[in-house]
């Protein structure tokens, strides 16, 4: 259970810090982006079995939903750039819980301060490669003592800086491949599909069967 709690917190941290890939506006992207996740490093089989295997992201106007799934749980993070609200959805069958949790203003400030404190450095390499038919530019990202490659494209129609409030501020394009290190785990995200389609407004609310929890209830449940 402790490992599951740790993984949930790790996933939530990554999701909440990087969920504003597309910006709102009349010409903003509406549709779905899917990623696979590969793991590097010394990870035991039990931890790997609980780790998320992929990400599906839904975009409509100013709203974004990012779902990460594993065999043990599903975690969804919904944000609205217009209101700056963040909503977390957690479906954990082994605990019999379907949880909704709204991030507080204080938590937002703490997350923003942490992102600013750990702001990465970028080195544009001049190299390119094609991902899903899009020409992507390679950037070497330095985060602490680690250097990871990141690939982004300017060929998807977005407005403004698409990553300003995310994990990679300063990258002015849609990221289709990147690597992050989280509490000893190295996770490589690779886009497998970019599809324009209509997204229902229902995707950005609390589904039936979910219980809205307070910060105190979340702390009691997960020791956060």
N, C-alpha and C positions, 0 to 999 in steps of 0.2 A: 504493500500500500504506500509506503514511503517513496518508493521509486515511481509509482504512478503519480503521486502528488508532485514530485520533483519534475517529472516530465510535463505535467499539465502547466505548472508555473513557467517552465522553460518555453513551452509552446505559446502561452499567453503573452509572455514578454516579447517574443519575436513578432507575434501577430499584431499586438497593439502598437509596436514601434514601427511597423512598416505597412500599414493598411491603406495609405493614401497614395496609391500609385497613379491613379487617374484623377484629374481635376474636373470640377463641374463646369457647366456652360452649355450653350445651345448645340455646339459641335462636339461635345465630349463623347468618348467611347461608351457604348452600351453593349454589354455582352459578357462573355465568360473567358477567363484565362486559367488554364490548368498547368500544374507543375508536378513533376515527380521529385522525390527527396531521396538522395543517396547519402550514406553515412561513411565516414572515414575515421580511422583511429581504433583504439583498443576499447571496444564496447562489448559487454557480455551479452549472451544470447537472450537472457531474460529482459534486459533493458531494451535491446533491439526489437524484441517481439512486441513491446508496448509503444514503441516510437511511431510517430506518424509516418505514413508512406507517401502521402501526396497532399496537394493543396488545390482547392478549387476556389476561384475568386469571381465574384459577381459585381458588375458595375452598372449603375444607372444614375445619371445626373450627378448629384453631389454625394450619393450613397454608395458605400462599398461593403461587401460581405466577403470574408475570407473563412473558408472551412478547412480544417485539418483533420484527417481521419486516421485511425489506427484500428487494430483488432479489439482494443480495450475501451475506446472512447471516441467521441467526436467533439471537437471544439470549434465553435464559430465565433468570429468577431465582426461586429457590424459597426460601422462609423458613418457619420454624416458630416461632411466638410462644412455645410451651411450652419449647423448648430454646434459642431465640435463635440457631439455626444458619442460615446462609445458603449456598446452593449455586447456582453459576452454570453454565449450560449454553450452549455456543457451537457452532453448526454453521456452518462456513465452507467451502462447496464449493470456492471458488477456491484455497483453501490445502490442500484435502484433509484438513481437520481437524474432528473432533468432540470437543470438550473439556468436561470437567467440572472445576470449581474450587471448593474450599471456602474461604470467607472466614475468616481467622485472627482470634483474639481481639484482637490488636494492631490489625488493620485495622478491626475493629468499633469499637474505642475511638477511632481516628482519625476514622472516619466520624461517630460521635456528637459528637465535639468540633467537627468542621467544621459539622455541623448546628446545634449550639448557637451557634457563632460567627456563623453566617449566618441566625439565626432571624428570620423575617419579621415585619413589623408588619401589623396588620389594621384595616380600617375597615369596620364593618358599615354598609352604605348604606341598609338598609330596603327596597331594591328586591327584587323576585322575578321569576322566569320559570319556565315549565314545560319540563322536559326529560324525555322518555320517559314522560310522564304523572305525573312527580313535581314537586311545587312546590319550587323551589330558591331559596335566599337568596343574594343577591349580596354579596360581600366584595371590597373593593379591597385587594390585597396589595402591600405595599412591600418590595422586596428590593434593597437597595443604592440605586441611583439609579433603579430601574425600578418602575413601578406597573402591576400586571396585575389583571384581573377574575378572580374565582373564584366558582363556583356550587356550593353543597352542599345536600343534602336531609336532613331528619330523618325521612323517611317510609319508609326501608328499615330493617328490624329488625336493629340491631347492639347490642352490649354495650360499655360503657365508652367511652372517648375513642377514636374510630376512627382518628385521625391522630397520636396522641401520639409514635410512633416514626418517623413519616414526614417528608416534606418540609414539611408544613404543620401542625405541632403547634399546638393551640389551636382548630382547626376541628373542632367536635364534630358531625360529620355525614358522610355519604357524598358525596364530591366527584364531580360528574358533568361538570364542565367547568372547565378551568384552563389557565393559560399559564405557561411557564417559559422563562428565558433560560439557555442553556448554551454557554459559550465563543463568544459572538457569534451563535449560532443562537437564534431565538425559535420555540418549539414550542407549538402550541395543541392540547390534548387535549380531545376531545368524546366523551362516551359515546353509543354508537349502540344498545346493547342491554344490558339487565339481565335475566338469565334464571335462575330457580331450577331446579336440576337436580342429580342425583346425580353426584358426581365420583369417579372411580376413584383408589384410593391409589397406583396406578402413576404417576400424573401428578406425584408429588412425590419421585420417586427418580431415580437415574442410569439413563438408557435404555441398552439394549444397543447396543454399537458406539461408546460414548463412552469416552475415556481420561481418568482423573483425573490432573490436572497439579499440580505443586508450585508455590509462589510463584516459585522460581528458574526453573522451566521457562516460566512465564508471562512473566516479565521477559525471558527470552531470545527468546521468540516475538514479543512485542509491544513490547518496550522500555518496559514499565510501571515 
